[in-house]
Amino acid sequence: MKSVLLTILLLVAANIFMTFAWYGHLRLQSTGVSSNWPLILIILLSWGIAFIEYCLQIPANRIGFDGNGGPFSLIQLKVMQEVITLVIFIFFTLVFFKDTNFRWNHLVSFLLLVGAVYFAFKK
């Protein structure tokens, strides 16, 4: 049970950093903070943030992988990670990009991914 919780917490933390690495620079640009920064500086900033993500994601996968004594198969880890990514991305978008509109098809796609998790964990 401890490895289940630790794996999920590490995946959540990793995905928070990943979302900021991949999309945070767009928020900085839209607020004018980084509008004049050269692309290489944006890339280096994102890499720095992504490094933290890797420092969390790699242990999450090692701890959670059933090949290392963890509770999850490789496929379960991946599907779970994708749904965590989507949940964090939606929260990030609602907080930092308030002008983004979520439509019914976005909800359907989210529900299909949750269904994917269900089927990935089905015996």
Secondary structure, 3 states (H helix, E strand, C coil): CHHHHHHHHHHHHHHHHHHHHHHHHHHHHHCCCCCCCCHHHHHHHHHHHHHHHHHHHHHHHHHHEHHHCCCECHHHHHHHHHHHHHHHHHHHHHHHCCCCCCCHHHHHHHHHHHHHHHHHHCC
